[in-house]
Amino acid sequence: MHWLASSKKHHAMNSSVLKTIFLGSWLAICGASSAATTYFSNLGQASDGIGWAQFGNIPDYNASDFLTGASAVTITSATFPLSNWDAVAHVLTPMIYTNSGGTPGTLVGSFSDITINADPGGPGAGTYSNYSATAAGINLAANTTYWMVLKNGTAPDLPFPVLWNTTASNTMDGGSTFSEVAATKLKYSTDAASWADATANTANAMFSLSGNLAAAPEPSRVLLLFAGAAGFLLRRRRI
């Protein structure tokens, strides 16, 4: 009876240890974290002052491309420096598109709408403020070009009432693992199907993208996890 009780206790302890190892390793592999990481940001770069992306009609789309880093990620938030030049509020919808031959291709995912209030300095004052939007989770592959797209959904009362700030720099803010696609012009569309150059220069739209590493671990790491746990239990039984 003593041997049986001891065996049951040993088995329960092994089971508990296995669960602890599995959970800890799984969280480490998945990169589980409650804090979002900023993967792309050029908000700290100097504005070029000439290449603004403009929104004057319904719908108007403006797009700027970017290149992801070495890991797949899930984007959950974005921030944009925007200026409303007229006297009414405007609603913009941020979206991420695939790249298709140097222009936006198909929709990958959308963020929450952004409402841009009338400029506190009055129409035409040109005050830029940062506006943020959230997403349930937009999955982006590693080492892949995508397009950040903003769509205008509100009629203007002045020509080109909303401006998306731009920079001539290809430099990323510190900590960014994504990058600009150099020498690509901003794109403009009225239907998100046919795209043209939005400006004559190669300015980049200014924005940031934050999120976390993609949740799904690599299959090879899962196999290593189970192999390690099994080896640990076998060693304990021999002891």
Phi, psi and chi 1 to 4 in degrees:
 res  aa     phi    psi   chi1   chi2   chi3   chi4
   1 MET       -  -40.7  -68.2  -63.7  -67.8      -
   2 HIS   -62.1  -41.2  175.3   73.1      -      -
   3 TRP   -63.9  -40.4  175.9   85.8      -      -
   4 LEU   -65.5  -44.6 -179.0   58.6      -      -
   5 ALA   -62.9  -41.5      -      -      -      -
   6 SER   -64.0  -39.0  176.5      -      -      -
   7 SER   -65.3  -43.5  176.4      -      -      -
   8 LYS   -63.1  -41.4  -71.9 -178.0  177.2  179.7
   9 LYS   -63.2  -42.5 -178.7  178.8  179.3 -178.9
  10 HIS   -63.5  -41.7 -173.8   69.0      -      -
  11 HIS   -64.4  -43.3  176.4   74.8      -      -
  12 ALA   -62.7  -40.2      -      -      -      -
  13 MET   -65.4  -42.0 -177.0  171.8   63.4      -
  14 ASN   -60.7  -42.9  -80.7  -15.1      -      -
  15 SER   -62.4  -42.4  178.2      -      -      -
  16 SER   -65.5  -43.1  176.6      -      -      -
  17 VAL   -63.3  -42.3  170.6      -      -      -
  18 LEU   -60.6  -44.9  176.4   58.4      -      -
  19 LYS   -61.1  -41.6  -70.5  178.0 -179.3  177.9
  20 THR   -63.8  -44.6  -59.4      -      -      -
  21 ILE   -63.2  -46.0  -67.0  173.9      -      -
  22 PHE   -61.5  -47.3 -179.2   81.7      -      -
  23 LEU   -64.4  -46.1  178.6   59.6      -      -
  24 GLY   -62.8  -42.6      -      -      -      -
  25 SER   -68.5  -39.1  -59.5      -      -      -
  26 TRP   -62.6  -44.6 -177.9  -93.8      -      -
  27 LEU   -64.0  -38.4  -68.2  176.1      -      -
  28 ALA   -66.9  -42.4      -      -      -      -
  29 ILE   -65.2  -43.5  -71.8  174.3      -      -
  30 CYS   -75.1  -12.2  -67.1      -      -      -
  31 GLY    66.8   35.1      -      -      -      -
  32 ALA   -61.5  128.0      -      -      -      -
  33 SER  -159.8  140.9  173.2      -      -      -
  34 SER   -83.0  -17.7   58.7      -      -      -
  35 ALA   -90.7  128.8      -      -      -      -
  36 ALA   -78.4  148.8      -      -      -      -
  37 THR  -106.7  138.9  -62.3      -      -      -
  38 THR   -86.8  111.9  -61.9      -      -      -
  39 TYR   -92.1  -28.6  -67.4  104.5      -      -
  40 PHE  -135.9  129.8  178.6  100.8      -      -
  41 SER  -159.0  128.5  178.0      -      -      -
  42 ASN  -125.8   22.2   59.3    1.7      -      -
  43 LEU   -65.5  -23.3  -63.0  177.6      -      -
  44 GLY   -86.0   -1.4      -      -      -      -
  45 GLN   -84.5  162.4  -56.4  -54.8  -54.6      -
  46 ALA   -74.5  137.3      -      -      -      -
  47 SER   -69.0  139.9  170.0      -      -      -
  48 ASP   -84.0  -16.9   64.4    1.4      -      -
  49 GLY    74.2    3.1      -      -      -      -
  50 ILE  -134.0  -21.7   56.8  172.9      -      -
  51 GLY  -105.3   34.0      -      -      -      -
  52 TRP   -56.3  144.6  -47.8  -64.0      -      -
  53 ALA   -85.6  125.7      -      -      -      -
  54 GLN  -110.8  143.7  -56.7  174.4  -18.8      -
  55 PHE  -124.1  113.6  -57.9   86.8      -      -
  56 GLY  -129.0   -9.6      -      -      -      -
  57 ASN  -132.8  178.9  -61.2  -62.3      -      -
  58 ILE  -119.2  125.3  -63.1  180.0      -      -
  59 PRO   -87.2  152.4   32.5  -33.4      -      -
  60 ASP  -118.5  133.9  -95.1   -2.5      -      -
  61 TYR  -120.0  135.0  -61.1   81.3      -      -
  62 ASN  -125.4  145.5  -79.1  -75.0      -      -
  63 ALA  -141.4  144.5      -      -      -      -
  64 SER  -136.8  133.5 -173.8      -      -      -
  65 ASP   -91.3  161.4   56.4   -5.7      -      -
  66 PHE  -153.0  160.9   63.1   94.0      -      -
  67 LEU  -117.6  127.0  177.6   65.5      -      -
  68 THR   -73.7  168.8   58.8      -      -      -
  69 GLY   -91.8 -156.0      -      -      -      -
  70 ALA   -78.1   -9.9      -      -      -      -
  71 SER  -122.7  146.0  -59.9      -      -      -
  72 ALA   -69.6  140.6      -      -      -      -
  73 VAL  -134.4  164.1  -58.6      -      -      -
  74 THR  -117.7  115.3  -60.0      -      -      -
  75 ILE   -87.6  132.5  -61.8  -60.7      -      -
  76 THR  -122.2  -11.1   54.9      -      -      -
  77 SER  -155.8  157.5   64.9      -      -      -
  78 ALA  -147.1  152.1      -      -      -      -
  79 THR  -133.6  141.0  -60.1      -      -      -
  80 PHE  -136.9  136.0  -50.3   87.3      -      -
  81 PRO   -86.7  115.2   27.0  -27.2      -      -
  82 LEU  -129.6  153.4  -57.2  165.2      -      -
  83 SER  -134.0  130.3  176.5      -      -      -
  84 ASN  -103.1  114.7 -176.2   -2.9      -      -
  85 TRP   -91.6   -7.7  -81.1   47.7      -      -
  86 ASP  -110.2 -168.3   66.5   15.3      -      -
  87 ALA  -100.6    7.2      -      -      -      -
  88 VAL  -121.9  156.3  -60.4      -      -      -
  89 ALA   -74.2  151.7      -      -      -      -
  90 HIS  -128.8  150.5  -71.0  -91.0      -      -
  91 VAL  -114.3  123.6  175.9      -      -      -
  92 LEU  -115.5  143.5  -62.4 -174.9      -      -
  93 THR  -113.0  115.9  -56.6      -      -      -
  94 PRO   -81.4  140.6   -9.6   26.9      -      -
  95 MET  -144.8  157.6  -60.7  169.4  -76.9      -
  96 ILE  -116.8  130.7  -66.8  179.3      -      -
  97 TYR  -116.9  156.3  -82.6   67.7      -      -
  98 THR   -70.5  169.2   61.0      -      -      -
  99 ASN   -98.7  133.4  178.2   61.0      -      -
 100 SER  -134.7   95.2  177.9      -      -      -
 101 GLY    62.5   33.9      -      -      -      -
 102 GLY    90.7    8.4      -      -      -      -
 103 THR  -137.9  164.7   62.1      -      -      -
 104 PRO   -59.2  139.0  -26.9   36.6      -      -
 105 GLY  -104.9  -93.1      -      -      -      -
 106 THR  -115.7  153.8   58.3      -      -      -
 107 LEU   -68.5  131.4  177.5   65.7      -      -
 108 VAL   -97.3  -42.7  178.4      -      -      -
 109 GLY  -175.7  160.3      -      -      -      -
 110 SER  -119.8  154.5  -60.1      -      -      -
 111 PHE  -102.9  172.9  -64.5   83.9      -      -
 112 SER   -66.3  152.5   57.5      -      -      -
 113 ASP   -65.4  151.0  -70.5  -18.4      -      -
 114 ILE  -112.6  127.5  -64.4  173.2      -      -
 115 THR  -101.2  121.9  -60.8      -      -      -
 116 ILE  -107.6  111.2  -52.1  169.5      -      -
 117 ASN   -72.5  162.4  -64.7  -39.9      -      -
 118 ALA   -57.1  145.7      -      -      -      -
 119 ASP   -57.9  126.6 -165.1  -47.7      -      -
 120 PRO   -62.9  -20.6   21.5  -33.3      -      -
 121 GLY   -86.9    1.3      -      -      -      -
 122 GLY    97.5  165.1      -      -      -      -
 123 PRO   -54.6  131.8  -26.1   35.5      -      -
 124 GLY    81.6    5.2      -      -      -      -
 125 ALA   -70.2  -29.2      -      -      -      -
 126 GLY    75.5   30.7      -      -      -      -
 127 THR   -80.0  123.9  -56.1      -      -      -
 128 TYR   -95.3  136.6  -81.1   95.9      -      -
 129 SER  -134.2  152.3  -61.0      -      -      -
 130 ASN   -86.1  129.3  -74.2  -21.3      -      -
 131 TYR  -119.5  135.9  -66.3   84.1      -      -
 132 SER  -113.9  150.9  -64.6      -      -      -
 133 ALA  -136.4  155.8      -      -      -      -
 134 THR  -120.6  160.8   59.1      -      -      -
 135 ALA  -140.0  151.3      -      -      -      -
 136 ALA   -64.9  -26.5      -      -      -      -
 137 GLY   149.0  109.5      -      -      -      -
 138 ILE  -108.8  113.9  -58.6  175.4      -      -
 139 ASN   -84.5  126.8  -64.2  -40.6      -      -
 140 LEU  -120.0  134.5  -57.1 -178.2      -      -
 141 ALA   -75.9  161.0      -      -      -      -
 142 ALA   -74.0  150.6      -      -      -      -
 143 ASN    49.9   47.8  -57.1  -47.7      -      -
 144 THR  -133.1  141.6  -56.8      -      -      -
 145 THR   -86.8  133.0  -62.6      -      -      -
 146 TYR  -131.0  171.9  -68.7   94.9      -      -
 147 TRP  -122.4  130.4  -71.9   84.0      -      -
 148 MET   -87.9  119.9 -172.6   68.8 -114.3      -
 149 VAL  -120.1  136.4  177.4      -      -      -
 150 LEU  -117.6  132.9  -75.1 -179.7      -      -
 151 LYS  -115.0  130.4  173.1 -171.0  175.7 -177.9
 152 ASN   -86.9  131.6  175.3   40.5      -      -
 153 GLY  -121.4   14.2      -      -      -      -
 154 THR  -130.4  134.4  -51.6      -      -      -
 155 ALA   -65.5  140.1      -      -      -      -
 156 PRO   -87.7  164.7   33.5  -36.6      -      -
 157 ASP  -117.0    3.7   64.3   -1.9      -      -
 158 LEU  -140.3  155.9  -70.9  172.4      -      -
 159 PRO   -62.0  135.6  -21.4   33.2      -      -
 160 PHE    47.6   65.7  -56.4  119.0      -      -
 161 PRO   -76.4  -25.6   30.9  -36.2      -      -
 162 VAL  -118.0  133.8  176.7      -      -      -
 163 LEU  -121.2  138.1  -58.4  179.7      -      -
 164 TRP  -103.8  118.9 -178.4    5.7      -      -
 165 ASN   -66.1  150.1 -152.8    1.4      -      -
 166 THR  -131.7  164.8   59.0      -      -      -
 167 THR  -136.6  147.5  177.2      -      -      -
 168 ALA   -85.8   -6.3      -      -      -      -
 169 SER   -83.3  144.1  172.4      -      -      -
 170 ASN   -99.7    6.2  -74.1  -44.9      -      -
 171 THR   -80.9  138.3  -58.0      -      -      -
 172 MET   -92.8  152.4  -66.0  -71.9   94.0      -
 173 ASP   -65.7  156.4  -64.3  -14.4      -      -
 174 GLY   -56.2  136.5      -      -      -      -
 175 GLY    94.5  -13.3      -      -      -      -
 176 SER   -70.4  136.8  -62.5      -      -      -
 177 THR  -108.8  -14.0   55.8      -      -      -
 178 PHE   -84.6  170.9  -67.9    2.5      -      -
 179 SER  -145.6  163.9   58.8      -      -      -
 180 GLU   -73.0  156.4  -64.6  -78.9    7.1      -
 181 VAL   -98.5  105.8  179.2      -      -      -
 182 ALA   -62.2  147.1      -      -      -      -
 183 ALA    65.5   21.4      -      -      -      -
 184 THR  -101.8  130.3  -56.7      -      -      -
 185 LYS   -82.1  151.9  -63.9  178.6 -179.7  179.2
 186 LEU   -59.4  147.7  -61.5  172.4      -      -
 187 LYS  -112.6  149.4  -58.7  -59.2  178.1 -176.6
 188 TYR  -133.0  143.7  169.9   81.2      -      -
 189 SER  -152.3  157.9  177.2      -      -      -
 190 THR  -111.5   -0.7   57.9      -      -      -
 191 ASP  -141.5    3.2   58.9    7.7      -      -
 192 ALA    60.9   21.1      -      -      -      -
 193 ALA  -123.9  -45.6      -      -      -      -
 194 SER  -108.5  122.6  177.3      -      -      -
 195 TRP  -118.3  143.9  -63.9   86.3      -      -
 196 ALA  -131.7  164.1      -      -      -      -
 197 ASP   -64.4  131.1  -68.6  -17.2      -      -
 198 ALA   -82.5  -29.2      -      -      -      -
 199 THR  -139.5  166.0   60.3      -      -      -
 200 ALA   -80.7  -20.9      -      -      -      -
 201 ASN   -99.8 -177.6   60.9   17.2      -      -
 202 THR  -106.9   37.6   56.1      -      -      -
 203 ALA   -62.7  152.3      -      -      -      -
 204 ASN  -107.2  136.1  -60.9  -59.8      -      -
 205 ALA   -66.2  147.8      -      -      -      -
 206 MET   -97.6  130.7  -60.5  175.2   73.0      -
 207 PHE  -167.9  174.1   59.1   98.6      -      -
 208 SER  -136.2  153.3   70.4      -      -      -
 209 LEU  -132.6  130.0  -66.5  171.1      -      -
 210 SER  -129.6  156.0  -61.3      -      -      -
 211 GLY   173.8 -146.6      -      -      -      -
 212 ASN  -140.5  165.1  -66.7  -76.7      -      -
 213 LEU   -59.6  147.2  -68.3  176.0      -      -
 214 ALA   -55.7  139.2      -      -      -      -
 215 ALA   -71.5  -32.8      -      -      -      -
 216 ALA   -73.5  121.8      -      -      -      -
 217 PRO   -75.7  160.2   29.5  -34.8      -      -
 218 GLU   -68.2  141.3  -62.4  175.2    6.4      -
 219 PRO   -54.7  -37.0  -26.4   34.9      -      -
 220 SER   -64.2  -34.7   59.3      -      -      -
 221 ARG   -71.5  -34.0  -67.2 -171.2  177.9 -176.6
 222 VAL   -62.8  -43.9  175.8      -      -      -
 223 LEU   -62.6  -40.5  -68.0  176.6      -      -
 224 LEU   -64.1  -37.7  -73.3  174.0      -      -
 225 LEU   -60.1  -50.5  169.0   63.3      -      -
 226 PHE   -66.2  -39.8  -79.3  105.3      -      -
 227 ALA   -62.8  -41.8      -      -      -      -
 228 GLY   -65.0  -42.1      -      -      -      -
 229 ALA   -65.1  -42.0      -      -      -      -
 230 ALA   -64.3  -41.4      -      -      -      -
 231 GLY   -62.9  -38.5      -      -      -      -
 232 PHE   -63.3  -44.6  178.4   84.9      -      -
 233 LEU   -65.4  -40.1  -76.5 -177.1      -      -
 234 LEU   -62.5  -39.9  179.9   60.7      -      -
 235 ARG   -65.7  -40.6 -178.3  173.3 -178.8  -85.6
 236 ARG   -65.4  -37.0  -75.1 -171.3   60.4   87.4
 237 ARG   -66.8  -36.2  -74.2 -179.0  177.0  179.0
 238 ARG   -68.6  -31.9  -72.3  176.8  177.4  174.3
 239 ILE   -72.5      -  -67.2  173.6      -      -
